[in-house]
Amino acid sequence: MRIVDLKIEDIAFGGKGVGRENGKAMFVPYTIEGETVSAEIVREKKQFAEAELVDVNESSLDRVTPECSYFGRCGGCAYQHIAYEHQLAIKWRQVRDVLQRIGKLKDIPLRPIIPSPQHYGYRNRITVHSQDGVIGFFRRDSHRLIDVEHCPISRVDVNRALAELRAQQQVRDGHYTLRASSGRRVFSQTNDAVADALRDLIDNLVAPDQPLLIDAYCGTGFFAKALLDKFERVIGIDWDRFAIAAAKENATEKETYIAGDVELEIAEVGAVHRTAHGRLRSIASTFERERTTLIVDPPATGLSAALRKAIIDLAPATLIYVSCNPPTLARDLADLVQTFTVESVTPLDMFPQTAEIEVAAHLRL
């Protein structure tokens, strides 16, 4: 393999720096735009090449010393070498670029990124893997494990759970989710402070005195329960029956939670609620439908084509799309903007030191 000298021009979505040799894009991890580096090409294709950093010849003023001794080997973090304020700038720019490139959106009403109060020690859970006596995370771009004693981006009690797991005499091969609390094993955001900021953001986006909220992929009702006072009726839908069971606990009369397929439930009727006998029936007169608020918080794969069509058919007055994957958000918005207007897009740094980005898009009919 050969070594090339590159000027890093940009940081691609996913965290790798981009330089060019004779016009061909070269992706180099752990670099910062503006730096001059030497890199060894390890994989070369016709249109691009992957390289490993050999040396930083001219470093950025935003380069800092990582706090984790595993950084560069562990596949979890991509940005510990970058000052936090610059991490935020990179992520904001990446959201803008992907909405323009994939979503073909112009004049994006992109708000400032909401930072995390804690840059380290924020994760309330991690999943570690055990194999042949090694307990830790996967190495970058590999299915091999790296033995990890401490994770600096995780909370103290999560690291305590990791130490307790490692102290056991024999740990079976497998996957272990270590949590800061012993609550229900259902999905929740990993950064409590930014999750609260996301909830508050959505609360501010939603007007009071509305007839109906449909919270799709509702989990335990994190958004639905926070917005109860603004709606006459709230319906939550999620495929996870354990999360729905948790949402039903202490639910008020105005709350209905449905364990089912979001796509099918949204497509079956416009705005629905369950009768006392548990059968679905429509409550959506034209007037009510036009005053419906829909929140969607899908997995990283985004919305299916069928669900995008169902949302367009439902035509809620307000649509709030929470995404953990800006490229699939951009793809979905390209369809939705035929019916909706994008009022605002707000990135949130749910995962400092990593390349992951959370985004909340506010649309109106």
Summary of the structure (lengths in Angstrom):
residues: 365
radius of gyration: 22.6
end to end distance: 54.3
largest distance: 70.7
contacts: 1168
relative contact order: 0.12
helix: 25%
strand: 33%
